[in-house]
Amino acid sequence: MPKGKPAGVPCIQLTDDLRCAIFGQPERPACCAGLQASEEMCGDERVFAMRWLTELENLTTPFSL
C-alpha cells in the first residue's frame, strides 16, 4: 500500500489464512518488520491480539486539524 494502510483496513498482503504474503521479503514495510509479537501483545487468543493491534492503530493514526 504505497501511501500506507488506514486504521481498520486489512493489509492487502494478508493471505486467506491471515498470514503476511511478503514476510521476510525486502518489500515488507519497516513498520511491520519492526513489530515484534510478545505475550503481552498476543495474549492467549486471537481476539486479544486483534484488540491490541486495533488499539495500536488507533493510537498511531494521525489526526486531521
C-alpha distances in whole Angstrom, upper triangle without the diagonal:
4,6,5,6,10,13,14,11,11,8,7,9,12,15,18,19,17,16,13,13,12,15,17,15,14,11,10,9,13,12,12,15,17,17,21,22,26,28,28,24,25,28,30,28,24,25,26,22,20,22,22,18,18,21,19,16,18,20,17,16,17,20,20,24
4,6,8,11,15,17,14,14,11,11,12,15,18,21,23,20,20,16,16,15,17,18,16,15,11,11,10,13,13,14,16,18,19,22,24,28,31,30,27,27,31,33,31,28,28,29,25,23,25,24,21,21,23,20,17,20,21,18,16,17,20,20,23
4,7,9,12,15,13,14,12,12,14,17,20,23,25,21,21,18,19,17,19,21,19,17,14,14,11,14,13,14,17,18,19,23,24,27,30,29,26,27,30,33,31,27,28,28,25,23,24,23,19,19,21,18,15,17,18,15,13,13,16,16,19
4,7,9,12,10,11,9,11,12,14,18,21,22,18,18,16,16,15,17,19,17,16,13,12,9,11,10,11,14,15,15,19,21,24,27,26,22,23,27,29,27,24,24,24,21,19,20,19,16,16,17,15,12,14,15,12,11,12,15,16,19
4,6,8,7,8,7,9,11,12,16,18,19,16,16,14,16,15,16,19,18,18,15,13,11,13,11,11,15,16,15,18,19,22,25,24,20,21,24,26,24,21,21,21,18,16,17,17,13,13,15,13,10,12,14,12,10,12,15,16,20
4,6,6,8,9,11,14,15,18,20,21,17,18,17,19,19,20,22,22,22,19,17,14,16,13,14,18,18,17,20,21,23,25,24,20,21,24,26,24,21,20,21,18,15,16,16,13,11,13,12,8,10,12,10,8,10,12,13,17
4,6,8,10,13,15,15,18,20,20,17,18,17,19,20,20,23,23,23,20,18,15,17,14,14,18,18,16,19,19,21,23,21,18,19,21,23,21,18,17,17,15,12,12,13,10,8,10,9,5,7,10,9,7,10,12,14,18
4,6,9,12,14,14,17,17,18,15,17,16,19,20,20,24,24,24,22,19,17,19,16,15,19,19,17,20,19,21,22,21,17,18,20,22,19,16,15,16,14,11,11,12,10,7,10,11,8,8,12,12,10,13,15,17,20
4,6,9,12,11,14,15,16,13,15,15,16,17,19,22,22,22,19,17,16,18,16,15,18,20,18,20,20,23,24,23,19,19,22,24,21,17,16,18,16,12,14,15,12,10,13,13,10,12,15,14,12,15,17,18,22
4,6,8,7,10,11,13,9,11,11,13,14,15,19,19,20,17,15,15,17,15,13,16,18,16,18,18,21,22,22,18,18,21,22,19,15,15,17,14,11,14,15,11,11,14,14,11,14,17,16,15,18,20,22,25
4,5,6,9,12,13,10,10,9,10,11,12,16,16,17,14,11,11,14,12,11,14,16,15,17,17,21,23,23,19,18,22,23,20,17,17,19,16,13,16,16,12,13,16,15,12,15,18,16,15,18,21,22,26
4,6,8,11,13,10,11,9,9,10,13,16,15,16,13,12,12,16,15,13,16,18,17,20,20,24,26,26,22,22,25,26,23,19,20,22,19,17,19,20,16,16,20,19,16,19,21,19,18,21,23,24,28
4,6,10,11,9,8,6,5,7,9,13,12,14,11,9,11,14,14,11,13,16,16,18,18,22,24,25,21,20,24,24,22,19,20,22,18,17,20,20,16,17,21,19,17,20,22,20,20,22,25,27,31
4,7,8,5,5,5,6,9,10,14,14,16,14,12,13,16,15,12,14,17,16,17,17,20,22,23,19,18,21,21,19,15,17,19,16,14,18,18,15,16,19,18,17,20,22,21,20,23,26,28,32
4,5,5,5,6,6,10,11,15,15,18,16,14,16,19,19,15,17,20,18,20,19,22,23,25,21,19,22,22,19,16,18,20,18,16,20,20,18,19,22,21,20,23,25,24,24,27,30,31,35
4,5,7,10,10,13,15,18,19,22,20,18,20,23,22,18,20,23,21,22,20,23,24,26,22,20,22,22,19,15,17,20,18,16,20,21,19,19,23,23,21,24,27,26,26,29,31,33,37
4,6,9,10,14,14,17,18,22,20,18,20,22,21,18,19,22,19,20,18,20,21,23,20,17,19,18,16,13,15,18,16,15,18,19,17,19,22,22,21,24,26,26,26,29,32,34,38
4,7,9,12,12,15,17,20,18,15,17,19,18,14,16,18,16,17,15,18,19,20,17,15,17,17,14,11,13,15,13,12,15,16,14,15,19,18,17,20,23,22,22,26,28,30,34
4,6,9,8,12,13,16,15,13,15,17,16,12,13,16,14,15,14,17,18,20,17,15,18,18,16,13,16,17,14,13,17,17,15,17,20,19,18,22,23,22,23,26,29,31,35
4,5,5,9,10,13,12,9,11,14,13,10,11,14,13,14,14,17,20,21,18,16,20,20,19,15,18,19,16,15,18,18,15,17,20,18,17,21,22,21,21,24,28,30,33
4,6,9,9,12,11,9,12,15,15,12,13,16,16,17,17,21,23,25,22,20,24,24,22,19,21,23,19,18,22,22,18,20,23,22,20,24,26,24,24,26,30,31,35
4,6,5,8,7,6,9,12,13,10,10,14,14,16,17,21,23,25,22,21,24,25,24,21,23,24,20,20,23,22,19,21,24,21,20,24,25,23,23,26,29,31,34
4,6,9,9,6,10,11,12,9,8,12,12,13,14,17,20,22,19,18,22,23,21,19,22,22,18,19,22,20,18,20,23,20,20,23,24,22,23,26,29,31,35
4,7,9,7,10,11,13,10,8,11,13,13,15,18,21,23,21,20,24,25,24,22,25,25,21,22,25,23,20,23,25,22,22,26,26,24,25,27,31,33,37
4,6,6,9,11,13,11,10,13,15,16,18,22,25,26,24,23,27,28,27,24,27,27,23,24,27,25,22,24,26,24,23,27,27,24,25,27,31,33,36
4,5,8,9,12,11,10,13,15,17,19,23,26,27,25,25,29,30,29,27,29,29,25,25,28,26,23,25,27,24,23,27,27,24,25,26,30,31,34
4,6,9,11,10,10,13,15,18,20,23,27,28,25,25,29,30,29,26,28,28,24,24,26,25,21,23,25,22,21,24,25,22,22,24,27,29,32
4,7,9,7,7,10,12,14,16,20,23,24,21,21,25,26,25,22,24,24,21,20,23,21,18,20,22,19,18,21,22,19,20,22,25,27,30
4,5,5,6,9,10,13,16,19,23,23,20,21,24,26,25,23,24,24,20,19,22,20,16,18,20,16,15,19,19,16,17,18,22,24,27
4,5,5,6,8,12,15,18,21,21,19,20,24,26,26,23,25,24,20,20,22,19,16,19,19,16,15,19,18,15,17,18,22,24,27
4,6,5,6,10,13,16,19,19,16,17,21,24,23,21,22,21,17,17,18,16,13,15,16,12,12,15,14,12,13,15,19,21,24
4,5,5,8,11,14,17,18,14,15,19,21,20,18,19,19,15,15,17,15,12,14,16,13,12,16,16,14,15,18,21,24,27
4,6,8,10,14,17,18,16,16,20,22,22,20,22,21,17,18,20,17,15,18,19,15,16,19,19,17,19,21,24,27,30
4,6,10,12,16,16,14,16,19,22,22,20,22,20,16,17,19,16,14,17,17,14,15,18,17,15,17,19,23,26,29
4,6,9,13,13,10,12,15,18,18,16,18,16,13,14,15,12,10,14,14,11,12,16,15,13,16,19,22,25,28
4,6,10,11,9,10,14,16,17,16,18,16,12,14,16,13,12,16,16,13,15,18,17,16,19,22,25,29,31
4,7,8,6,7,10,12,13,12,14,12,9,12,14,11,10,14,15,13,15,18,18,17,20,23,26,30,32
4,5,5,6,8,11,12,13,15,12,10,13,14,11,12,16,15,14,17,19,18,19,22,25,28,31,34
4,5,5,5,8,10,12,13,10,9,13,14,11,13,16,16,15,18,20,20,21,24,27,30,33,36
4,6,6,9,11,12,13,10,9,12,12,9,12,14,13,13,16,18,17,19,22,25,27,31,33
4,6,9,10,10,11,8,6,9,9,6,8,11,11,10,13,15,15,16,19,22,24,28,31
4,6,7,7,9,6,4,8,9,7,9,12,13,12,15,17,17,18,21,24,27,30,33
4,6,8,9,6,6,10,10,9,12,14,14,15,18,19,19,21,23,27,29,32,35
4,7,9,7,8,11,12,12,14,17,17,18,20,22,23,24,26,30,32,35,38
4,6,6,7,9,10,11,13,15,16,17,19,21,22,23,25,29,31,34,37
4,5,5,6,9,10,11,12,14,15,16,18,20,21,22,26,28,31,34
4,5,5,6,9,10,10,12,14,15,17,18,20,21,25,26,29,32
4,5,5,6,9,10,11,12,14,15,17,19,20,24,26,29,32
4,5,5,6,9,10,11,12,14,15,17,18,22,24,27,30
4,5,5,6,9,10,10,12,14,15,16,20,22,25,28
4,6,5,6,9,10,11,12,14,15,19,21,24,27
4,5,5,6,9,10,11,12,14,18,20,23,26
4,5,5,6,9,10,11,12,16,18,21,24
4,5,5,6,9,10,11,14,16,19,22
4,5,5,6,9,10,14,15,18,21
4,5,5,6,9,12,14,18,21
4,5,5,6,10,12,15,18
4,6,5,9,10,13,16
4,6,8,10,14,16
4,6,9,13,15
4,6,10,13
4,7,9
4,6
4
